[in-house]
């Protein structure tokens, strides 16, 4: 960094503080949106790309609440933005602290992007075949006797049938689709020639299998972590620096296209559904692909913030549960100790006359520990995320890089819900990645 650049960046902090204070006198929601956006820029400047991505996601959610009109909008969404920004700020600042702790504990020094050390081709292909066998078994158990929602005329109704007959065993086995997607895509994007075609084909197979449930997240949770990983390593496609050369830009554009496709399919799924919200969605957007996609994007980004606004407005009517919501992912085994709670039932009531659920990653700690306890909870969570993300950032193992991708993805997914504290199925990824790690070490 030149002396001129240092002077410019040293002046940027007070300048941003001044703009924030000016905006605060005009519109608190706009001010906090600007503050998080400035944080994203500073994080990117310090090469904390994952943190910058998460902050940018929150900026997109805040802008969707303020700018995109939808049938679920109310006063609660814009009104809660300053409150939500405090919790987001606690999480992101703690993330920075977690990275600093990881560096002091001996995390690999920052430098050039690492080159991945893969298991031998024979080991890797046998491993992916085993993962595919588990995934196919999960699909047979999950869809026995019913049409997969992706192929059904009414995907939402078919998904509800699946929810009523779901169980933990099938859920854990179904994570094989996610694992296979991530490994195949990462291997494809760090390969050339025949290997590239082979692993792209494997990625397509795992993606189709994951999409049978007609859930956008089931596809994104497998593909996005791999894209995060491939942008963090050296290889035939991914290069050391994020924005040098054409290949990383192509990967970013492919990621944007993937998200765009998911948004479009989400709009089509809502148009094909039945219910009060779906009827309102159709009357507002009709069969227009562009406007329905914009409505789908708004729904994905802002609906959970909107629900949190309604929860915050009624927070005094909800006594703290002191851990029941945080342990919800353990299912019935934890109920004798902490009691039975149902986050989806509560947030769905708040969304009447529609049926929405989740309320960003703040809902669970707020319901468990109150407004102040939620801030401490999210600070601790941010420390854990920062520690793990920095510790794995320069690993040479594909398992570690994919694990980092999942950590970042779940952190960004906090815009919608605190995924790991709701669903236990992600735990199946841990042994799968551990086996991949051991295969690589054995090959070495």
C-alpha positions in Angstrom: 0.0 0.0 0.0 1.4 3.4 -1.0 1.6 6.4 1.3 -1.2 8.0 -0.6 -3.4 4.9 -0.2 -2.7 4.8 3.5 -3.8 8.4 3.9 -6.9 7.8 1.9 -7.9 4.8 4.0 -7.1 6.6 7.3 -9.4 9.4 6.2 -12.1 7.0 5.1 -13.0 5.9 8.7 -13.9 9.4 10.0 -15.6 10.2 6.7 -17.8 7.1 7.0 -18.5 7.9 10.7 -19.6 11.4 9.6 -21.9 10.0 6.8 -23.4 7.5 9.3 -24.2 10.3 11.9 -25.7 12.4 9.1 -27.9 9.6 7.9 -28.8 8.7 11.5 -30.5 12.1 11.9 -32.5 11.4 8.7 -33.3 7.6 8.7 -31.9 5.1 11.2 -32.6 2.2 8.9 -30.7 3.7 6.1 -27.8 4.7 8.5 -27.3 1.2 9.8 -27.5 -0.2 6.2 -24.7 2.2 5.2 -22.7 1.2 8.3 -22.8 -2.5 7.5 -22.0 -1.8 3.8 -18.9 0.2 4.9 -17.9 -2.7 7.1 -18.1 -5.0 4.1 -15.8 -2.7 2.1 -13.3 -2.5 5.0 -13.4 -6.3 5.5 -12.7 -6.8 1.8 -9.9 -4.3 1.9 -8.3 -6.4 4.7 -8.8 -9.5 2.6 -11.4 -11.0 5.0 -13.5 -12.1 2.0 -15.8 -14.4 3.9 -16.7 -11.7 6.4 -17.2 -9.2 3.6 -19.6 -11.7 1.9 -21.6 -12.1 5.1 -21.8 -8.3 5.6 -22.9 -7.8 2.0 -25.6 -10.4 2.4 -27.0 -8.4 5.3 -26.9 -5.2 3.3 -28.9 -7.0 0.5 -31.5 -8.1 3.1 -31.8 -4.6 4.6 -32.2 -3.1 1.2 -34.8 -5.7 0.2 -36.8 -4.7 3.3 -36.6 -1.0 2.4 -36.9 -1.1 -1.4 -38.6 -4.2 -2.7 -42.4 -4.2 -2.2 -44.0 -7.6 -1.5 -47.3 -9.0 -0.1 -45.7 -9.8 3.3 -44.5 -6.2 4.0 -45.6 -4.3 7.1 -44.3 -1.6 9.4 -42.4 -4.2 11.5 -39.7 -4.9 8.9 -38.2 -1.4 8.5 -38.8 -0.5 12.1 -36.6 -3.4 13.4 -33.6 -2.7 11.2 -31.7 -0.6 13.8 -32.2 -3.3 16.4 -31.2 -6.1 14.0 -28.1 -4.1 13.0 -26.9 -4.1 16.6 -27.0 -7.9 16.7 -25.5 -8.2 13.3 -22.7 -5.8 14.3 -22.0 -7.9 17.5 -21.7 -11.0 15.3 -19.5 -9.5 12.7 -17.1 -7.7 15.1 -16.8 -10.9 17.1 -16.0 -12.7 13.8 -13.0 -10.3 13.4 -12.0 -11.1 17.0 -12.2 -14.8 16.3 -9.8 -14.5 13.4 -7.3 -12.6 15.6 -7.5 -15.3 18.2 -6.9 -18.0 15.6 -3.8 -16.2 14.4 -2.5 -16.0 18.0 -3.1 -19.7 18.4 -1.0 -20.6 15.4 -3.3 -20.5 12.4 -1.3 -20.8 9.1 0.2 -17.4 8.2 -1.6 -15.4 5.5 0.0 -15.8 2.1 -0.6 -17.2 -1.3 -3.7 -19.4 -1.8 -2.9 -23.0 -1.0 -2.7 -25.9 -3.5 -5.0 -28.7 -2.6 -3.6 -32.2 -1.8 -6.3 -34.6 -3.1 -6.6 -38.3 -2.5 -5.6 -40.5 -5.4 -8.1 -40.6 -8.3 -9.0 -44.2 -7.5 -9.7 -43.4 -3.8 -11.7 -40.3 -4.6 -13.9 -42.0 -7.2 -14.6 -45.0 -5.0 -15.4 -42.5 -2.2 -17.9 -40.6 -4.4 -19.5 -43.8 -5.6 -20.1 -44.8 -1.9 -21.5 -41.3 -1.2 -23.8 -41.6 -4.2 -25.0 -45.1 -3.0 -25.9 -43.6 0.4 -27.7 -40.6 -1.3 -29.7 -42.9 -3.6 -30.7 -45.0 -0.6 -31.9 -41.8 1.2 -34.0 -40.9 -1.8 -35.6 -44.3 -1.9 -36.5 -44.1 1.7 -37.6 -40.5 1.5 -39.8 -40.6 -1.6 -41.3 -44.1 -1.3 -44.9 -44.1 -2.5 -45.0 -40.4 -3.4 -43.9 -38.2 -6.3 -40.7 -36.1 -5.5 -41.8 -32.4 -5.0 -39.7 -31.3 -7.9 -41.8 -33.3 -10.3 -45.1 -32.7 -8.6 -47.7 -30.2 -9.9 -47.9 -28.6 -6.5 -44.4 -28.7 -5.0 -45.3 -27.0 -1.7 -48.1 -29.6 -0.9 -45.7 -32.4 -1.7 -43.1 -30.9 0.6 -45.6 -30.8 3.4 -46.3 -34.5 3.0 -42.5 -35.1 3.2 -42.3 -33.0 6.4 -45.0 -35.1 8.1 -43.2 -38.4 7.4 -39.6 -37.2 7.8 -37.3 -38.7 10.4 -33.7 -38.1 11.6 -32.2 -41.2 9.9 -33.4 -40.3 6.4 -32.4 -36.7 7.0 -28.8 -37.6 8.0 -28.5 -40.0 5.0 -29.8 -37.2 2.6 -26.8 -35.1 3.4 -24.9 -37.4 1.1 -26.3 -35.3 -1.8 -24.9 -32.2 -0.3 -21.5 -33.8 0.4 -21.3 -35.2 -3.1 -22.1 -31.9 -4.7 -19.5 -30.0 -2.8 -16.6 -32.5 -3.3 -17.4 -33.1 -7.0 -17.7 -29.3 -7.8 -14.5 -28.5 -6.0 -12.6 -31.3 -7.8 -14.1 -30.2 -11.1 -13.1 -26.6 -10.8 -9.6 -27.5 -9.8 -9.1 -29.9 -12.8 -8.7 -29.9 -16.5 -9.6 -32.0 -19.5 -11.3 -35.4 -18.9 -11.3 -34.9 -15.1 -13.2 -31.6 -15.5 -15.9 -33.2 -17.5 -16.1 -36.3 -15.3 -16.5 -34.3 -12.1 -18.9 -31.8 -13.6 -21.1 -34.7 -14.6 -20.9 -36.0 -11.0 -21.8 -32.6 -9.7 -24.9 -32.6 -12.0 -26.0 -36.0 -10.7 -25.7 -35.0 -7.1 -27.4 -31.6 -7.8 -30.4 -33.3 -9.5 -30.8 -35.7 -6.6 -30.6 -32.8 -4.0 -33.2 -30.8 -6.0 -35.8 -33.6 -5.9 -37.1 -32.1 -2.7 -37.8 -28.7 -4.5 -35.8 -26.8 -1.8 -33.5 -24.0 -3.0 -31.4 -24.4 0.1 -30.8 -28.1 -0.5 -29.0 -27.2 -3.7 -27.3 -24.0 -2.5 -25.9 -25.7 0.6 -24.0 -28.1 -1.6 -22.8 -25.7 -4.4 -22.0 -22.5 -2.6 -19.5 -23.9 -0.1 -17.6 -25.5 -3.0 -17.6 -22.1 -4.8 -16.2 -20.5 -1.7 -13.5 -23.1 -1.4 -12.5 -22.9 -5.1 -12.0 -19.2 -4.8 -9.7 -19.8 -1.9 -7.2 -22.2 -3.5 -4.8 -22.6 -6.4 -5.7 -24.9 -9.2 -6.3 -25.2 -12.9 -9.4 -23.1 -12.7 -9.1 -21.1 -9.5 -6.1 -18.8 -9.2 -4.3 -17.4 -6.2 -5.9 -13.9 -6.2 -9.6 -13.5 -6.1 -10.0 -10.9 -8.8 -7.0 -11.5 -11.1 -7.5 -13.3 -14.4 -10.6 -14.5 -16.1 -11.2 -17.8 -14.3 -12.2 -16.4 -10.9 -14.5 -13.8 -12.5 -16.1 -16.7 -14.5 -16.6 -18.6 -11.3 -18.2 -15.6 -9.6 -20.5 -15.1 -12.6 -21.4 -18.7 -12.5 -22.2 -18.3 -8.8 -24.4 -15.3 -9.6 -26.1 -17.3 -12.4 -26.7 -20.2 -9.9 -28.4 -17.9 -7.4 -30.4 -16.3 -10.2 -31.6 -19.7 -11.3 -32.6 -20.6 -7.8 -34.5 -17.3 -7.4 -36.3 -17.9 -10.7 -37.3 -21.5 -9.7 -38.4 -20.2 -6.3 -40.8 -17.8 -8.0 -42.2 -20.5 -10.2 -42.6 -22.8 -7.2 -44.6 -20.1 -5.4 -46.7 -19.5 -8.5 -47.6 -23.2 -8.6 -48.5 -23.4 -4.9 -51.8 -23.2 -3.1 -52.5 -21.0 -0.1 -53.2 -17.4 0.9 -49.8 -16.1 0.2 -49.5 -18.0 -3.1 -52.8 -16.5 -4.2 -51.6 -13.0 -3.3 -48.3 -13.7 -5.1 -50.1 -14.7 -8.3 -52.4 -11.8 -8.2 -49.5 -9.4 -7.8 -47.0 -10.9 -10.2 -49.1 -13.1 -12.6 -47.1 -15.2 -15.0 -44.3 -12.6 -15.5 -41.0 -14.3 -15.1 -39.1 -11.1 -14.2 -41.5 -9.7 -11.6 -42.1 -13.1 -10.0 -38.3 -13.6 -9.8 -38.0 -10.2 -8.1 -40.8 -11.2 -5.7 -39.0 -14.5 -5.0 -35.8 -12.6 -4.3 -37.6 -10.2 -1.9 -39.2 -13.2 -0.2 -35.9 -14.9 0.4 -34.1 -11.8 1.6 -36.7 -9.9 3.6 -39.4 -12.3 4.9 -37.3 -13.5 7.8 -36.4 -10.0 8.8 -40.1 -9.1 8.6 -41.0 -12.0 10.9 -38.3 -10.9 13.3 -39.7 -7.4 13.4 -43.1 -8.9 14.5 -41.3 -11.1 17.1 -39.4 -8.1 18.4 -42.6 -6.0 18.7 -44.1 -8.8 20.9 -40.9 -9.9 22.7 -42.2 -9.0 26.2 -45.0 -11.5 25.8 -42.5 -14.4 25.3 -40.8 -15.5 28.6 -37.2 -16.7 28.2 -36.8 -20.4 27.7 -33.1 -20.5 28.8 -31.8 -22.9 26.1 -34.8 -24.8 24.8 -34.7 -23.2 21.4 -30.9 -23.4 21.2 -31.1 -27.2 21.8 -34.1 -27.7 19.4 -31.9 -29.5 16.9 -31.5 -32.4 19.4 -35.2 -33.2 19.0 -37.2 -35.1 21.5 -34.1 -36.2 23.5 -33.6 -32.7 24.9 -37.3 -32.1 25.7 -37.2 -33.8 29.2 -34.5 -31.4 30.2 -35.5 -28.1 28.6 -39.1 -28.5 27.6 -40.8 -28.6 24.2 -40.7 -25.6 22.0 -41.6 -25.0 18.3 -40.0 -22.1 16.6 -41.8 -22.6 13.3 -45.2 -22.7 15.0 -44.5 -19.4 16.8 -43.1 -17.6 13.8 -45.9 -18.9 11.6 -48.5 -17.4 14.0 -46.7 -14.1 13.8 -47.0 -14.2 10.0 -50.8 -14.7 9.8 -52.7 -14.6 7.5 -49.7 -16.1 5.6 -47.6 -19.1 6.6 -44.0 -17.9 7.0 -41.4 -19.1 9.5 -37.9 -18.4 10.9 -36.8 -14.9 12.0 -33.1 -14.6 11.2 -30.4 -16.0 13.4 -31.5 -13.6 16.2 -34.8 -15.3 17.0 -33.4 -18.3 18.8 -31.1 -16.5 21.2 -33.8 -13.8 21.8 -36.4 -16.3 22.8 -33.9 -18.2 25.0 -32.0 -15.4 26.7 -33.7 -12.1 26.1 -32.4 -9.0 24.3 -29.1 -8.6 26.2 -28.4 -12.3 26.3 -29.0 -12.6 22.6 -26.2 -10.0 22.0 -23.7 -12.1 24.1 -24.9 -15.3 22.4 -24.2 -13.8 18.9 -20.9 -12.4 20.0 -19.8 -15.9 21.1 -21.1 -17.4 17.9 -19.2 -14.8 15.9 -16.0 -15.7 17.8 -16.5 -19.4 17.0 -17.1 -18.6 13.3 -14.1 -16.4 13.0 -11.9 -18.9 14.8 -12.9 -21.8 12.6 -12.9 -19.7 9.3 -9.4 -18.3 9.9 -8.0 -21.6 11.1 -9.1 -23.4 7.9 -8.5 -20.6 5.5 -5.0 -21.7 4.3 -5.5 -25.5 4.7 -4.3 -27.7 1.8 -6.8 -30.4 2.5 -10.0 -30.3 0.4 -12.0 -31.5 3.4 -10.9 -28.5 5.4 -11.6 -26.1 2.6 -15.1 -27.5 2.1 -15.6 -27.4 5.9 -14.7 -23.7 5.8 -17.1 -23.2 3.0 -19.9 -24.7 5.1 -19.0 -22.5 8.0 -19.2 -19.4 5.8 -22.4 -20.5 4.2 -24.2 -21.2 7.5 -23.0 -17.8 8.8 -24.5 -16.0 5.7 -27.6 -18.1 5.9 -28.2 -16.4 9.3 -30.0 -13.8 7.3 -32.8 -16.4 7.1 -32.3 -18.7 10.1 -29.8 -20.2 12.5 -29.6 -23.4 10.5 -27.3 -25.5 12.6 -29.4 -24.9 15.7 -32.6 -26.0 14.0 -31.6 -29.0 11.8 -29.3 -31.8 13.1 -28.8 -33.3 9.7 -25.7 -31.2 8.9 -23.9 -33.2 11.5 -23.7 -36.0 8.9 -21.3 -33.8 7.0 -18.7 -34.1 9.7 -17.9 -37.9 9.4 -18.1 -37.6 5.6 -15.5 -34.8 5.5 -13.3 -36.7 8.1 -13.2 -39.7 5.8 -12.2 -37.5 2.9 -9.5 -36.0 5.1 -8.2 -39.5 6.1 -8.2 -40.7 2.5 -6.0 -37.7 1.6 -3.6 -38.3 4.4 -3.3 -42.0 3.6 -2.6 -41.2 -0.1 0.1 -38.7 1.0 
